[in-house]
């Protein structure tokens, strides 16, 4: 496959999803106060869709764009993680100044923070499959496997982790997470 | 400053008004406790039922004008008693608020500053003091205060609670800890199950009056109604606020609260659960009527905090906005509330404990920071407090900073611990929904120094201290 310049194969796919996230988040927060209600509802739903597509499913878009522009597996992995990591950074910024440094670090393991990362891996793994199928059909190149070790690994890791985080509506992981938090930060002799 | 812009700090009082306030205050001071004590001189002291629900907003009642939910039994308590329409919690969060109801103290005093900080066994509850006054007592329902074990609650004869899901409990099949013994409750719906135990307690034959603390899991998140109500209000317009939308719970930092469902679905189920509480309160009222104890029982209904359903783009509580800090609070006791109808004084969750002690004629301990509401029960037109302190301490992992706020009848000033959260000032007379922060306006700059001063006074009076760790 033709390997396009780094801007086209890495920066552009990442930027498309990132831009979708930024526009959607701002549109969502601004349109809450718009009138008439029908206009507000239209933009709220549109922007919510944009947020969901970019933060949670953005890896499918980014990976597909990067794949057909000749990005390597590592580059595609990077491209897929840019938006969820940017989102996580935005969210974690809100923790700074409220909680201690150690707590902010611990917050990185919250399902809301880890979720977009692992869902991105899952989405990347899924999109790898269709990208390879399309590539094989287009080129007739049967040497490209539909799933190789690396793409299979991200799919499995993404699926298993997303399942663990979201099982029982996220309650099971949450109570485990908070129990551990209490042991680390709130128990006598903990990091208070 | 023009006459129109005068606020409560600068308002000039007429001699007539000063005399009226002083007179009523003196009368209340002299007559209040005596009047309460005289009520049952030579007769049995009143029974007490305190019903506490979780996250029940002040306006989710038909008697408060809610356009959808129907609450005939809760309305009855309000309409036949004194509905306090300006009742607030000093901290809008389950555990701190619950501890405040029990102790009559601010969170920074009783020490349960968040849902993660331990209950201190040295805390004295009104249950303990009421027991000493000769009552049979029961705590039935949600305890939900952290600790590695349930407390040995002094002064509580029967203690029925649950520890599932960090003490939050679950709506169906929730195991109960009945006087220390874990008991499975398969097939049981928690609100009905707790009411069954409450009925068993109040219907027991006894010599002493009783005090029942009935604390429901409802109407907390999960919002699972009983089977027969699961289609109630289906298809009805819920009249959510204009700035609320379907995705509020899934967006911004609301997602940390952990209610990832569309708002309409959540709120409809919330109202169904409110209706289920109303049904069960109806069973209690029917039982009291049947046993002839209704008019000899002080019935108090309250919520532990409010709840935002999309107002300000927020979901949950904790914030110092009205929807979050305002609670329902109704008292029915015909022997004391001779003049039924609304009470507009600002009262607080910390006022419950001294009020109950005052009603039964027991001494109100000096460590209680609340004030008795008995004078307002007897005389609806008395002046109430001019302002109160609201406090919130950071609770991991919800990224809301520490808050101190002062609410007066006319204004609310909210100060955030984290600088990037700008302080807010609202003129509640012109902007009751708190949509316009006037802190940088001319009117805001005029009101701010007085409010900041009052906030500092309140912090000093209550010996406020900030807890960084939740």
Interface residues (C-beta under 8 A of the other chain):
Chain A: X28 X29 X32 X33 X37 X40 X41 X44 X45 X48 X51 X52 X91 X94 X95 X97 X98 X99 X100 X103 X106 X107 X110 X112 X169 X170 X171 X174 X175 X178 X181 X182 X185 X186 X192
Chain B: X116 X117 X146 X165 X166 X242 X243 X245 X246 X247 X250 X251 X252 X253 X255 X256 X258 X260 X313 X394 X396 X397 X399 X400 X401 X402 X417 X418 X419 X420 X468 X469
